[in-house]
Amino acid sequence: MSLEQRINAAWYGRPGWLLLLLPLTFLFRFVAALRRKLITPQSCGAPVIVVGNISVGGSGKTPVVLALANFCRDRAYRVGIVSRGYGGRAPHYPFKLESNTEPGIAGDEPCLIARRSGLPVVVAPDRVAAAKLLVEQYNCNLIISDDGLQHYRLARDIEVLLVDGQRGFGNGYCLPVGPLREPVSRASSVDLTVVNGGSASLSGHTMLLAGDTAVNISSGENSGESRCLTDWPQTSRRVHAVAGIGNPSRFFDALRSKGFDVIEHPFADHHIYSESDLQFADDFAVIMTEKDAVKCARFTLKNTWMLPVDADIDDAFYLAFSSLLERLPRS
């Protein structure tokens, strides 16, 4: 077992040997609380919705950002989206994405959001500067921040917390003993909580990731072909499943629920792929997440597919979210 695997086992099980680092956890919590107390939030000139989590790793933020962006756009808001741009190295910040911006420049999640939504997306370590650019240059009157729950410099009007229904808050400790960026008590201060996958032990609105149509991303004439997973040939259901996300097992389990015999290939979140990562000694199809596909489009691929997903959140969430939206100033 690698060190990363041992740490994850302790984060989402019994902390065990990590309790030796408890003094560092106390220091981490002190610094986090001090930052929140001392930092003065700054307005970007428009209402802000922050979608984030309090734990390390993915919890389904990107599909929720897309769902909320579409919901608000349908109600005539001029929506702009900001993100840290993790994993990218832009030539300058803030950096406005174009339709052909590569993940190596702006990060995988912002590229996915920009391509799926068609909305203006700006990345920068300074989310205030990114949001101001959207307001001043693109006339946006509503900003959605992808992640940034802990980016307290950006004043926010609505906070939406995402929680992984399978892993919850892990062992309940803050870093480095546990996976939390802030104490569990932080969850009580947000406006809405969404539990990805649902959980009897976690309170919040239930979300499921819905996706049953794969898209061929192979090089050649079949690129762009769509195939419903239920129509996948029974003789070809042994597949390589590739996932470089916060919780790869969720993706593998989803494919198994559709009747696939999965050969798992988990990678670290935001993994930078090489073509050799996707070269296997057989002819089985490869199915990957849409987030991974964004980074692999430049490769020469054979029989490789991506599975786009959408956030299916319960109706009670949208009723509560609409009520919060109505209270926001609108220009």
C-alpha positions, -999 to +999 in steps of 0.1 A: +000+000+000+014+034-010+017+063+014-012+081-003-034+050+001-024+047+038-033+083+044-067+080+027-074+048+046-067+067+079-086+098+068-118+078+059-114+052+087-097+052+120-070+079+122-046+055+139-009+065+133-020+100+121-029+109+157+008+115+162+002+147+141-026+160+163-006+191+174-004+201+137-041+197+135-047+221+164-023+245+147-041+242+114-075+248+130-061+279+149-047+294+117-079+287+097-100+303+124-077+333+126-078+338+088-115+338+088-116+364+116-089+387+102-097+387+065-121+414+053-144+402+025-144+423-006-173+428-029-168+422-066-198+444-076-223+416-080-239+389-059-218+358-054-227+321-050-199+299-037-201+261-043-175+243-022-166+217+004-148+215+037-129+183+028-100+176+006-108+159-027-138+159-050-174+158-039-192+167-071-188+204-072-184+208-110-217+192-120-234+214-093-218+245-106-230+237-141-265+229-128-268+262-109-253+282-138-279+268-161-307+274-136-297+310-131-292+316-168-327+303-175-339+331-151-322+358-172-291+362-150-259+371-168-238+344-151-200+344-149-179+316-132-146+319-113-122+292-103-088+288-088-076+271-120-058+243-100-032+225-121-030+252-148-003+278-155-019+307-172+003+334-188-013+360-165-041+363-139-069+368-140-072+347-171-104+344-193-108+310-209-115+306-246-133+276-261-099+260-270-081+268-238-060+238-227-062+223-192-025+228-188-032+266-189-064+269-169-069+236-152-092+207-160-124+217-142-125+253-155-120+240-191-148+215-186-171+242-172-163+266-200-170+240-227-201+226-212-217+259-202-206+284-229-205+310-201-175+333-194-151+316-170-121+333-154-094+317-133-071+333-108-057+325-073-073+358-063-110+351-068-119+387-061-099+399-091-114+372-113-149+381-103-143+418-108-131+412-143-164+393-151-185+421-137-165+450-153-157+435-187-184+410-193-213+428-175-221+397-154-247+404-127-242+370-109-210+352-101-206+315-092-174+305-076-163+269-083-148+260-049-136+289-028-155+282+004-123+290+023-114+320+000-128+345+025-116+376+006-144+371-018-176+383-002-205+359-009-242+359-007-250+322-009-229+293+002-236+258-011-217+230+006-211+197-012-206+165+008-196+131-005-224+108+006-200+077+007-171+093+026-189+120+045-165+141+067-141+112+070-127+106+105-138+141+115-104+156+120-089+186+102-057+183+082-033+165+085-049+140+108-081+141+088-093+153+054-111+185+066-101+220+057-124+234+084-141+218+114-174+199+108-191+228+127-185+249+096-213+230+078-239+245+101-231+280+088-238+275+051-271+282+033-276+249+016-260+214+019-260+189-009-251+153-003-237+136-034-252+101-035-273+106-004-267+092+030-288+082+060-262+096+084-258+130+067-284+158+065-288+178+033-304+177-001-299+146-021-280+147-054-273+119-078-249+120-108-270+111-139-253+099-170-261+070-193-247+080-227-211+076-235-193+097-262-166+084-284-134+105-281-113+082-302-092+096-331-108+090-365-142+089-381-161+075-351-152+105-329-183+121-314-204+089-317-229+085-288-239+052-273-264+046-245-248+024-219-279+001-219-273-005-256-236-014-251-230-049-267-232-076-241-200-092-256-180-060-250-189-052-214-155-059-200-139-024-201-110-004-187-124+024-165-102+054-160-109+080-133-086+108-119-112+124-096-116+128-059-134+095-054-128+072-084-147+043-068-179+063-074-173+062-111-164+025-111-195+016-091-217+036-115-204+016-145-209-017-126-245-007-119-250-004-156-238-040-161-201-035-169-172-057-159-148-030-148-110-031-148-102-002-125-076+024-132-078+050-104-056+081-106-050+110-083-074+140-086-062+163-113-038+137-126-017+149-156-020+120-181+005+107-205-006+086-235+010+055-219-015+058-191-042+047-215-023+020-234-034-015-224-024-049-236-058-058-249-086-044-271-112-037-244-129-004-246-118+025-223-144+046-205-133+077-186-149+106-168-155+138-188-130+156-166-103+132-176-113+133-212-107+171-213-070+163-206-067+133-230-082+148-262-048+155-276-038+119-276-042+094-304-069+071-289-086+039-300-120+027-287-120+053-259-152+069-245-161+095-220-192+095-198-207+130-192-228+134-160-253+159-148-263+168-112-298+156-104-306+175-072-339+171-053-368+196-060-366+209-024-331+222-031-343+243-060-372+257-041-349+268-013-323+281-038-349+301-057-360+317-024-324+328-017-320+341-052-351+363-049-334+381-020-304+391-040-300+426-055-303+425-093-290+449-119 
